[in-house]
């Protein structure tokens, strides 16, 4: 059986054109700083994000954790939204790698506003961990690919900087926010001191993320990348896939958004509800309380469709590069036939 794989936008396979670009990539030793393809990617993405410098790393998790380690000291407090990837899906790394105390702020919509952050900040008192960093996420995975409103990001940046705090933006799917809003990547990233973007999610590259910020920050992150085991050698073969993705897969993201919208719009089953407004490429379905998410997952798998559970009663589906309109039509038919 050929499966329609909607578990994540990370499951894509490199296209023939991307494979050719990888095969002919010019390479060097990146630990010595002489891989020309990596250098080109770092410079291009830094410019795209409006930052002074950038660093190529294997994963979004490493990018986020380098951002935390490079802008804090052990025992500091950092603040993030309760559903944030940096807290929930990175193996406890803020505590294990940087010795940080996380304060998670619950929101109704995944949007971490300054009015919610401010009361969560510890006071300037020796009894408390010192606040040092705010972490934002755009788009927000657990909030169904929610695009964080740019005025809210600007407000957080302004207020945080006024308080002497730094801001990190987990922009693993910032590409999707760019396409959904029409705002330049540099404008989306401007309020943050550091920003991470991922090539193996929306853009369909096999591996790779970028961390960007000012030159001094990137120099510090470079040192910690080595410490974290992220120094790589002839990694231009991977950077070439990322460059190809930028050239060929960025502007097509509106297709994924349209397919997600179609899935949400055509869902017509009283046992299934869309849990969040669909703004980009993520659809989260809430299953009727009497039915566990596993029942839906098993039913979908039996029909050749793969998805992931998002807790006991929710299922996530993510259209991506390898999903067609025909596939979405099939998924809608199967979802509408689910009876529990």
Legacy VTK file of the C-alpha trace (Angstrom):
# vtk DataFile Version 3.0
C-alpha trace
ASCII
DATASET POLYDATA
POINTS 340 float
0.000 0.000 0.000
1.231 3.512 -0.820
0.706 5.625 2.266
-0.278 9.288 2.329
2.112 10.486 5.010
0.761 13.508 6.896
2.711 12.942 10.107
4.901 15.997 9.501
6.454 18.177 6.820
9.747 16.507 7.804
8.893 13.279 5.955
9.488 14.680 2.461
11.996 13.040 0.133
14.602 15.106 -1.769
13.389 15.915 -5.266
15.483 14.867 -8.290
16.656 18.468 -8.709
17.715 18.668 -5.068
19.593 15.381 -5.373
21.488 16.741 -8.368
22.372 19.911 -6.485
23.645 17.826 -3.573
25.681 15.596 -5.885
27.600 18.454 -7.502
28.019 20.662 -4.406
31.398 22.282 -3.883
32.648 21.329 -0.423
35.389 21.989 2.110
35.974 21.391 5.811
33.393 23.464 7.674
35.126 23.073 11.048
38.042 24.957 9.481
35.484 27.369 8.012
36.336 26.682 4.392
33.239 24.977 2.971
32.150 27.447 0.263
28.587 26.128 -0.017
28.019 26.456 3.724
29.492 29.955 3.700
27.166 30.931 0.855
24.119 29.518 2.677
25.006 31.277 5.935
25.534 34.622 4.215
22.383 34.302 2.149
20.152 33.427 5.109
21.690 36.079 7.355
20.846 38.630 4.678
17.358 37.176 4.229
16.721 37.484 7.968
18.293 40.918 8.278
20.996 39.710 10.677
24.763 40.209 10.668
25.753 36.550 10.638
24.429 32.997 10.645
25.530 29.498 11.575
24.559 26.217 9.876
23.615 23.437 12.309
22.174 19.920 11.955
18.770 20.507 13.552
16.242 23.000 14.820
16.734 21.674 18.332
20.447 22.445 18.200
19.742 25.911 16.807
17.334 26.686 19.632
19.592 25.273 22.322
22.618 27.161 21.016
20.510 30.328 21.196
19.655 29.616 24.830
23.186 28.633 25.829
24.758 31.641 24.124
22.470 34.269 25.676
22.080 33.047 29.249
24.051 31.673 32.183
23.243 28.599 34.310
20.535 29.367 36.857
18.808 31.993 34.709
15.092 32.082 33.985
13.757 31.977 30.447
10.102 32.449 29.525
8.213 30.639 26.776
4.649 29.733 25.853
3.417 26.552 27.564
3.181 24.632 24.308
6.517 25.821 22.935
8.722 23.378 21.052
11.819 24.551 22.912
10.301 23.323 26.189
8.159 20.347 25.182
10.010 18.615 22.361
13.731 19.110 22.885
14.495 16.442 25.463
14.770 18.701 28.486
17.767 20.399 26.858
17.339 23.868 28.455
17.929 22.284 31.868
20.420 19.620 30.777
22.627 21.751 28.526
22.256 25.281 29.896
21.032 24.848 33.481
18.025 27.076 32.860
14.772 27.437 34.755
11.824 27.548 32.353
8.706 29.541 33.124
5.926 28.388 30.802
3.022 30.775 30.229
-0.296 29.237 29.185
-2.243 31.056 26.465
-5.557 30.482 24.732
-4.166 30.776 21.208
-0.423 30.162 21.376
0.355 33.885 21.195
2.778 34.923 23.932
1.911 38.577 24.543
3.917 40.955 26.715
0.969 41.400 29.079
1.306 37.684 29.883
5.099 37.679 30.002
5.600 40.603 32.340
3.909 39.088 35.423
5.795 35.824 34.849
9.216 37.480 35.110
10.992 36.895 38.396
11.734 39.970 40.522
15.267 41.284 41.010
15.799 39.354 44.224
18.532 36.920 45.296
15.891 34.298 46.084
14.853 33.951 42.433
16.387 32.918 39.143
17.319 36.003 37.135
15.226 36.448 33.949
17.370 36.759 30.850
15.595 35.487 27.724
12.140 35.363 26.121
11.495 32.580 23.590
8.821 33.046 20.925
7.645 30.553 18.301
6.378 31.497 14.836
4.568 29.608 13.473
3.416 27.819 16.627
3.284 24.063 16.171
1.006 23.038 19.034
-1.350 25.937 18.275
-1.993 24.474 14.842
0.582 26.408 12.830
-0.592 29.726 14.262
1.121 32.824 12.878
2.092 35.083 15.754
0.755 38.595 14.985
3.689 40.820 14.102
2.581 43.723 16.340
2.725 41.334 19.307
6.263 40.257 18.402
7.330 43.881 18.037
5.813 44.712 21.427
7.571 41.788 23.104
10.878 42.803 21.555
10.578 46.440 22.597
9.484 45.698 26.150
11.987 42.898 26.664
14.883 45.037 25.484
13.737 47.877 27.733
14.009 45.414 30.636
17.474 44.258 29.611
16.212 40.912 28.302
17.022 39.240 25.005
14.555 37.574 22.636
14.962 34.345 20.691
12.560 33.477 17.876
12.070 29.796 17.107
11.239 30.266 13.449
11.456 26.654 12.335
8.415 27.380 10.148
8.969 31.124 9.766
8.867 30.420 6.013
5.169 29.612 6.411
4.539 32.844 8.328
6.273 34.745 5.529
4.056 33.200 2.858
0.868 33.522 4.930
1.381 37.201 5.809
3.387 38.509 2.869
5.834 40.096 5.339
9.525 39.869 4.536
11.546 37.341 6.506
13.695 40.210 7.773
10.651 42.040 9.132
9.381 38.918 10.884
12.797 38.392 12.478
13.605 42.035 13.276
12.351 42.185 16.902
14.424 39.151 17.926
18.101 39.091 18.894
18.407 35.566 17.551
16.293 33.530 15.165
16.357 29.919 14.013
14.925 28.604 10.752
14.632 24.982 9.637
15.100 23.591 6.118
13.935 20.021 6.807
10.360 21.018 7.621
8.401 23.230 5.233
11.138 23.524 2.613
11.716 19.794 2.182
15.503 19.540 2.571
16.793 16.327 4.182
18.601 18.070 7.046
19.720 21.433 8.344
18.824 24.579 10.257
20.300 28.060 10.541
20.793 30.224 13.621
21.191 33.947 12.951
21.991 37.052 14.981
24.729 39.610 15.460
28.368 38.610 14.833
29.381 38.383 18.480
26.416 36.135 19.273
27.199 33.847 16.334
30.850 33.618 17.399
29.693 32.441 20.825
27.179 30.016 19.305
29.917 28.646 17.034
31.982 27.710 20.084
29.025 25.999 21.745
28.166 24.202 18.495
31.531 22.496 18.766
30.905 21.685 22.422
27.466 20.240 21.599
28.979 17.992 18.917
27.661 19.973 15.968
30.927 20.618 14.156
30.661 19.056 10.686
33.153 18.553 7.874
32.227 18.416 4.156
28.738 19.581 4.978
28.297 21.561 1.778
26.422 18.548 0.397
23.724 19.315 2.973
23.879 23.076 2.561
23.360 22.588 -1.178
20.023 20.917 -0.479
19.020 23.891 1.665
20.004 26.376 -1.042
18.019 24.409 -3.606
15.025 24.445 -1.258
15.240 28.218 -0.924
15.275 28.605 -4.694
12.542 26.103 -5.536
10.364 25.301 -2.517
9.742 28.557 -0.669
7.254 30.261 -2.942
5.215 27.061 -3.375
4.285 26.918 0.347
0.947 28.554 -0.439
-0.009 25.192 -1.983
0.463 23.439 1.375
-1.571 26.159 3.078
-4.386 25.771 0.547
-4.452 22.006 1.025
-4.603 22.412 4.794
-7.469 24.869 4.379
-9.296 22.462 2.087
-8.891 19.633 4.574
-10.321 21.802 7.353
-13.127 23.243 5.230
-14.324 19.941 3.785
-14.195 18.033 7.069
-17.808 17.074 7.769
-17.993 14.596 10.620
-19.740 15.313 13.929
-17.147 13.211 15.753
-14.273 15.363 14.509
-13.676 19.092 14.980
-10.907 21.438 13.868
-9.140 22.384 17.106
-7.440 25.576 15.864
-8.025 28.033 13.070
-5.935 26.830 10.123
-3.536 29.593 9.063
-0.671 27.676 7.473
0.098 23.987 6.838
-0.913 22.332 10.123
-4.350 20.876 10.861
-5.169 19.628 14.364
-8.335 17.588 14.720
-10.065 17.116 18.061
-11.786 13.766 18.398
-15.082 13.410 20.282
-14.436 12.930 23.998
-15.739 9.366 24.000
-13.191 8.327 21.362
-9.413 8.290 21.922
-7.141 9.774 19.287
-5.601 6.325 18.821
-8.856 5.054 17.365
-8.679 7.682 14.632
-4.980 7.099 14.051
-5.545 3.354 13.680
-8.475 3.912 11.313
-6.440 6.292 9.152
-3.489 3.902 9.058
-5.800 1.110 7.973
-6.843 3.327 5.066
-3.249 4.122 4.129
-2.992 7.528 5.830
-0.392 8.368 8.482
-0.865 11.077 11.122
0.389 11.708 14.661
-1.366 12.023 18.004
-1.259 15.365 19.760
-2.333 14.205 23.191
-5.123 11.776 24.113
-7.843 13.348 21.978
-6.119 15.226 19.156
-4.536 14.284 15.843
-2.205 16.392 13.700
-2.055 16.304 9.896
0.512 18.318 7.919
0.317 18.769 4.127
3.747 19.158 2.521
5.787 18.988 -0.655
4.929 15.341 -1.377
1.160 15.642 -0.822
-1.124 16.295 -3.804
-4.650 17.643 -4.208
-5.754 14.104 -4.984
-4.235 12.932 -1.702
-6.154 15.569 0.247
-9.400 14.513 -1.433
-8.749 10.955 -0.318
-7.945 12.060 3.251
-11.155 14.110 3.484
-13.237 11.147 2.302
-11.670 8.864 4.898
-12.042 11.375 7.733
-15.684 11.952 6.905
-16.338 8.217 6.980
-14.820 7.738 10.463
-17.466 6.542 12.912
-15.346 5.849 15.988
LINES 1 341
340 0 1 2 3 4 5 6 7 8 9 10 11 12 13 14 15 16 17 18 19 20 21 22 23 24 25 26 27 28 29 30 31 32 33 34 35 36 37 38 39 40 41 42 43 44 45 46 47 48 49 50 51 52 53 54 55 56 57 58 59 60 61 62 63 64 65 66 67 68 69 70 71 72 73 74 75 76 77 78 79 80 81 82 83 84 85 86 87 88 89 90 91 92 93 94 95 96 97 98 99 100 101 102 103 104 105 106 107 108 109 110 111 112 113 114 115 116 117 118 119 120 121 122 123 124 125 126 127 128 129 130 131 132 133 134 135 136 137 138 139 140 141 142 143 144 145 146 147 148 149 150 151 152 153 154 155 156 157 158 159 160 161 162 163 164 165 166 167 168 169 170 171 172 173 174 175 176 177 178 179 180 181 182 183 184 185 186 187 188 189 190 191 192 193 194 195 196 197 198 199 200 201 202 203 204 205 206 207 208 209 210 211 212 213 214 215 216 217 218 219 220 221 222 223 224 225 226 227 228 229 230 231 232 233 234 235 236 237 238 239 240 241 242 243 244 245 246 247 248 249 250 251 252 253 254 255 256 257 258 259 260 261 262 263 264 265 266 267 268 269 270 271 272 273 274 275 276 277 278 279 280 281 282 283 284 285 286 287 288 289 290 291 292 293 294 295 296 297 298 299 300 301 302 303 304 305 306 307 308 309 310 311 312 313 314 315 316 317 318 319 320 321 322 323 324 325 326 327 328 329 330 331 332 333 334 335 336 337 338 339
